Amino acid sequence: MDTLKQTSDGNDYAVAKALNIEVLTMIGLIVMADVVGLPEDHEINELNRAYILLVDEIQTLYDQNPKLAAIVPEPIWKHFDVLKTASWEINEFLEDPDNDLGQAHIARVDRLCILSGIDSPSFSDNQKNVNDRSKKVVLEYAKIISDTNITRLAKIENDWQIPEYRLTRKLDGTIWINDLLKIKKANTGSTSERLLDQSMKKPNELFIPDLNSSRNLSTIISSAGFTSITRELFFPTVSRLGIIFRPVVTAEESRSENIDTSELDLILKNLGATTEPYNRI
């Protein structure tokens, strides 16, 4: 009986260690989310739910095992019953040099594992489900943080902008942006060539092109080599009432219309386009 009890206790320690490490990871993500400027409530629901279920499982282990419950310092999850809305409290807690993410507590749980001779946990079905779900959610939230950080660093490193975007068509029929990036060559006599000819004769004017084609205007513009972004820039209006073609668009105009030119900007810059300091006004 004593041997069975020792084995059961040893497994409790191993499970507690594994689950506490998962808690540490989750709280660490909350800290990182704050560092990269991720809004506190952004995509937090699943992580918060996983944390609550995880802590509930750990609490059950501690309730039935006096040696776990007696560990000093106490586990970090004792201080935070939820992650949602807890970012400020977590960061304030960790500013105290006497506190950590749970490493000191986990080290004492690990001591119990060593003394019991059991380090690999044998999860119950519910513990496994909760742990597996937690790991999945952690990976998903970590990716959100990583993507946010990439954007943040890009804004810091690339504090520049392309002053304006100009669309021109050369004598050979090729279409260019800022005389650097070739979009496509419109075939002589093609519908797309007629569209461009008419558009360039009526810049910044709403008109209905005379194309004698059954294809809709969006398809014709796409066939001329315009992506969704370059179409937003140079053909801001495309409807049954006609189109508006604008050959020049400033950086401020594109930003005011929420056109994401980041990829186009980088391409143009690498091709040698003129840049200027980013205007945040």
DOTILUM-436797 format. One record per residue (C-alpha): residue number from 1; x, y, z; residue in one letter. Coordinates in Angstrom, 2 decimals. Example, Ala and Ser with C-alpha at 12.3 -4.5 7.8 and 13.67 -1.06 7.14 Angstrom:
2
R     i        xx        yy        zz   aa
R     1     12.30     -4.50      7.80    A
R     2     13.67     -1.06      7.14    S
This chain:
281
R     i        xx        yy        zz   aa
R     1      0.00      0.00      0.00    M
R     2      2.83      2.42      0.93    D
R     3      4.53      1.72     -2.39    T
R     4      1.31      2.48     -4.30    L
R     5      0.86      5.68     -2.32    K
R     6      4.44      6.74     -3.02    Q
R     7      3.98      6.03     -6.73    T
R     8      0.73      8.01     -6.77    S
R     9      2.35     10.94     -4.97    D
R    10      5.35     10.79     -7.31    G
R    11      3.10     11.00    -10.34    N
R    12      1.24     13.93     -8.77    D
R    13      4.56     15.75     -8.48    Y
R    14      5.46     15.02    -12.11    A
R    15      2.03     16.14    -13.34    V
R    16      2.18     19.27    -11.18    A
R    17      5.58     20.14    -12.56    K
R    18      4.43     19.75    -16.18    A
R    19      1.27     21.79    -15.67    L
R    20      3.04     24.52    -13.68    N
R    21      5.53     24.91    -16.51    I
R    22      2.60     25.43    -18.88    E
R    23      1.22     28.11    -16.56    V
R    24      4.63     29.80    -16.51    L
R    25      4.61     29.85    -20.31    T
R    26      1.13     31.38    -20.45    M
R    27      1.94     34.17    -18.02    I
R    28      5.20     34.79    -19.87    G
R    29      3.14     35.31    -23.03    L
R    30      1.05     37.97    -21.28    I
R    31      4.27     39.80    -20.41    V
R    32      5.56     39.51    -23.99    M
R    33      2.22     40.67    -25.40    A
R    34      2.57     43.85    -23.35    D
R    35      6.17     44.35    -24.51    V
R    36      5.24     44.21    -28.22    V
R    37      2.19     46.43    -27.75    G
R    38     -0.51     43.83    -28.34    L
R    39     -3.88     45.14    -27.07    P
R    40     -4.75     43.42    -23.82    E
R    41     -8.03     41.96    -25.09    D
R    42     -6.76     40.91    -28.52    H
R    43     -7.42     37.19    -29.13    E
R    44     -7.09     36.53    -25.40    I
R    45    -10.26     34.47    -24.85    N
R    46     -8.89     31.04    -25.76    E
R    47     -5.68     31.55    -23.79    L
R    48     -7.69     32.73    -20.80    N
R    49    -10.02     29.71    -21.01    R
R    50     -7.10     27.28    -21.27    A
R    51     -5.41     28.95    -18.28    Y
R    52     -8.53     28.67    -16.09    I
R    53     -8.98     24.97    -16.88    L
R    54     -5.27     24.31    -16.36    L
R    55     -5.18     26.03    -12.98    V
R    56     -8.30     24.12    -11.91    D
R    57     -6.51     20.83    -12.61    E
R    58     -3.42     21.94    -10.70    I
R    59     -5.49     23.14     -7.76    Q
R    60     -7.11     19.68     -7.54    T
R    61     -3.65     18.09     -7.31    L
R    62     -2.57     20.50     -4.56    Y
R    63     -5.78     19.95     -2.61    D
R    64     -5.09     16.21     -2.44    Q
R    65     -1.35     16.39     -1.87    N
R    66     -0.10     18.16      1.28    P
R    67      3.55     18.29      0.15    K
R    68      2.60     20.23     -2.97    L
R    69      0.34     22.56     -1.00    A
R    70      3.11     23.26      1.54    A
R    71      5.71     24.43     -0.98    I
R    72      7.13     27.90     -0.41    V
R    73      7.12     30.13     -2.39    P
R    74      3.54     29.53     -3.46    E
R    75      2.72     29.08     -7.15    P
R    76      2.14     32.16     -9.30    I
R    77     -1.36     30.99    -10.28    W
R    78     -2.41     31.61     -6.67    K
R    79     -2.15     35.32     -7.46    H
R    80     -4.07     35.36    -10.74    F
R    81     -7.33     33.50    -11.26    D
R    82     -7.65     34.77    -14.87    V
R    83     -5.36     36.17    -17.57    L
R    84     -8.00     38.35    -19.19    K
R    85     -7.63     41.96    -17.93    T
R    86     -4.68     40.89    -15.72    A
R    87     -1.81     42.30    -17.78    S
R    88     -1.19     45.31    -15.54    W
R    89     -1.40     43.25    -12.34    E
R    90      0.96     40.58    -13.71    I
R    91      3.56     43.13    -14.74    N
R    92      3.30     44.93    -11.40    E
R    93      3.72     41.60     -9.58    F
R    94      6.83     40.75    -11.57    L
R    95      8.40     44.16    -10.97    E
R    96      8.94     43.05     -7.36    D
R    97     12.42     41.45     -7.27    P
R    98     11.13     38.86     -4.79    D
R    99      8.67     37.48     -7.37    N
R   100      9.18     35.46    -10.53    D
R   101      7.11     33.64    -13.17    L
R   102      7.00     30.56    -10.99    G
R   103     10.53     29.22    -11.48    Q
R   104     11.30     29.06     -7.74    A
R   105      8.10     27.15     -7.00    H
R   106      8.65     24.76     -9.90    I
R   107     12.19     24.08     -8.66    A
R   108     10.70     22.81     -5.36    R
R   109      8.19     20.66     -7.24    V
R   110     11.10     19.28     -9.24    D
R   111     12.82     18.43     -5.94    R
R   112      9.84     16.28     -5.00    L
R   113     10.03     14.59     -8.40    C
R   114     13.72     13.81     -7.87    I
R   115     13.14     12.41     -4.38    L
R   116     10.24     10.24     -5.59    S
R   117     12.20      9.02     -8.60    G
R   118      9.36      9.92    -10.99    I
R   119      9.90     12.69    -13.51    D
R   120      7.68     11.70    -16.45    S
R   121      3.99     12.39    -15.76    P
R   122      1.21      9.90    -16.40    S
R   123     -1.78     12.13    -17.13    F
R   124     -5.39     11.27    -16.51    S
R   125     -7.62     11.67    -19.56    D
R   126     -8.83     15.07    -18.39    N
R   127     -5.33     16.26    -17.48    Q
R   128     -4.08     15.22    -20.91    K
R   129     -6.91     17.02    -22.68    N
R   130     -6.35     20.18    -20.69    V
R   131     -2.57     20.05    -21.17    N
R   132     -2.79     19.32    -24.91    D
R   133     -5.30     22.13    -25.41    R
R   134     -3.11     24.51    -23.45    S
R   135     -0.07     23.75    -25.61    K
R   136     -2.10     24.33    -28.78    K
R   137     -3.46     27.65    -27.57    V
R   138     -0.01     28.74    -26.38    V
R   139      1.44     28.15    -29.85    L
R   140     -1.40     30.10    -31.47    E
R   141     -1.05     33.06    -29.12    Y
R   142      2.75     33.00    -29.42    A
R   143      2.36     33.36    -33.20    K
R   144      0.08     36.37    -32.74    I
R   145      2.73     37.96    -30.53    I
R   146      5.47     37.13    -33.03    S
R   147      3.52     38.62    -35.94    D
R   148      2.77     41.75    -33.89    T
R   149      6.45     42.09    -33.00    N
R   150      7.53     41.75    -36.63    I
R   151      5.18     44.59    -37.56    T
R   152      6.43     46.67    -34.62    R
R   153     10.08     46.20    -35.56    L
R   154      9.34     46.93    -39.20    A
R   155      7.80     50.26    -38.22    K
R   156     10.86     51.11    -36.15    I
R   157     13.40     49.97    -38.73    E
R   158     11.53     51.18    -41.79    N
R   159     10.56     54.64    -40.63    D
R   160     10.29     55.83    -44.21    W
R   161      7.73     56.14    -46.96    Q
R   162      7.46     56.39    -50.72    I
R   163      6.36     60.02    -51.29    P
R   164      4.03     59.22    -54.17    E
R   165      3.03     56.52    -56.62    Y
R   166      2.99     57.38    -60.33    R
R   167      1.60     55.21    -63.10    L
R   168      2.95     55.75    -66.61    T
R   169      2.72     53.95    -69.92    R
R   170      5.68     53.96    -72.27    K
R   171      5.70     53.94    -76.05    L
R   172      6.30     50.19    -76.17    D
R   173      3.06     49.59    -74.24    G
R   174      4.65     48.69    -70.92    T
R   175      3.03     49.97    -67.74    I
R   176      5.29     51.25    -64.97    W
R   177      5.01     52.42    -61.37    I
R   178      7.47     55.21    -60.52    N
R   179      9.40     54.28    -63.69    D
R   180     10.88     51.37    -61.76    L
R   181      8.35     48.56    -61.43    L
R   182      6.92     47.15    -64.65    K
R   183      3.40     45.86    -64.23    I
R   184      2.74     44.44    -67.67    K
R   185      2.75     45.20    -71.36    K
R   186     -0.69     45.82    -72.81    A
R   187     -1.07     44.06    -76.14    N
R   188     -1.81     46.34    -79.07    T
R   189     -5.53     46.53    -79.73    G
R   190     -6.42     44.61    -76.56    S
R   191     -9.29     45.60    -74.30    T
R   192     -6.87     46.45    -71.52    S
R   193     -4.90     48.73    -73.86    E
R   194     -8.08     50.59    -74.86    R
R   195     -9.00     50.94    -71.19    L
R   196     -5.61     52.42    -70.33    L
R   197     -5.63     54.74    -73.33    D
R   198     -9.02     56.14    -72.40    Q
R   199     -8.14     56.34    -68.70    S
R   200     -4.96     58.31    -69.29    M
R   201     -6.87     60.80    -71.44    K
R   202     -9.36     61.38    -68.60    K
R   203     -7.36     61.38    -65.35    P
R   204     -9.23     61.92    -62.09    N
R   205    -12.55     61.94    -63.92    E
R   206    -15.48     59.56    -63.58    L
R   207    -16.28     58.11    -66.99    F
R   208    -17.65     54.97    -68.63    I
R   209    -15.01     53.39    -70.88    P
R   210    -16.00     52.52    -74.45    D
R   211    -14.57     49.01    -74.67    L
R   212    -17.12     46.94    -76.60    N
R   213    -16.41     43.98    -74.31    S
R   214    -18.60     41.57    -72.36    S
R   215    -16.01     41.33    -69.57    R
R   216    -16.57     43.43    -66.46    N
R   217    -14.23     46.30    -65.67    L
R   218    -12.66     44.60    -62.64    S
R   219    -11.59     41.62    -64.76    T
R   220    -10.16     43.86    -67.46    I
R   221     -8.15     45.87    -64.93    I
R   222     -6.80     42.67    -63.34    S
R   223     -5.83     41.31    -66.78    S
R   224     -3.79     44.47    -67.30    A
R   225     -1.57     43.37    -64.39    G
R   226     -3.06     45.36    -61.52    F
R   227     -3.10     43.71    -58.11    T
R   228     -5.72     44.52    -55.50    S
R   229     -3.35     47.13    -54.02    I
R   230     -2.31     48.83    -57.26    T
R   231     -5.92     48.85    -58.37    R
R   232     -6.92     50.62    -55.14    E
R   233     -4.19     53.16    -55.78    L
R   234     -4.78     53.94    -59.45    F
R   235     -8.41     52.90    -59.98    F
R   236    -10.08     53.93    -56.70    P
R   237    -13.54     53.79    -58.26    T
R   238    -14.72     50.90    -60.40    V
R   239    -18.49     50.50    -60.66    S
R   240    -21.38     50.30    -63.09    R
R   241    -21.35     54.11    -63.12    L
R   242    -17.83     54.11    -64.50    G
R   243    -14.25     54.33    -63.32    I
R   244    -11.87     56.94    -61.98    I
R   245     -8.23     56.69    -62.93    F
R   246     -5.66     58.69    -61.01    R
R   247     -2.09     58.61    -62.33    P
R   248     -0.51     60.03    -59.15    V
R   249     -1.28     59.11    -55.55    V
R   250      0.54     60.57    -52.55    T
R   251      1.55     58.58    -49.50    A
R   252     -0.85     60.62    -47.38    E
R   253     -3.74     59.85    -49.75    E
R   254     -3.04     56.13    -49.70    S
R   255     -2.84     56.13    -45.92    R
R   256     -6.06     58.12    -45.51    S
R   257     -7.79     55.46    -47.64    E
R   258     -6.26     52.62    -45.58    N
R   259     -4.41     51.15    -48.55    I
R   260     -1.69     48.81    -47.31    D
R   261      1.26     49.67    -49.55    T
R   262      3.93     48.11    -47.30    S
R   263      4.82     45.30    -49.71    E
R   264      4.79     47.62    -52.73    L
R   265      6.91     50.17    -50.83    D
R   266      9.59     47.60    -50.08    L
R   267      9.68     46.44    -53.71    I
R   268     10.01     50.02    -54.96    L
R   269     12.66     50.86    -52.38    K
R   270     14.73     47.82    -53.39    N
R   271     14.45     48.98    -57.00    L
R   272     15.92     52.34    -56.03    G
R   273     12.84     54.47    -55.44    A
R   274     13.20     57.77    -53.64    T
R   275     12.08     57.62    -50.02    T
R   276     11.46     60.22    -47.34    E
R   277     10.99     60.15    -43.55    P
R   278      7.64     58.72    -42.57    Y
R   279      5.09     61.48    -42.12    N
R   280      2.88     60.58    -39.16    R
R   281      0.65     63.64    -39.50    I
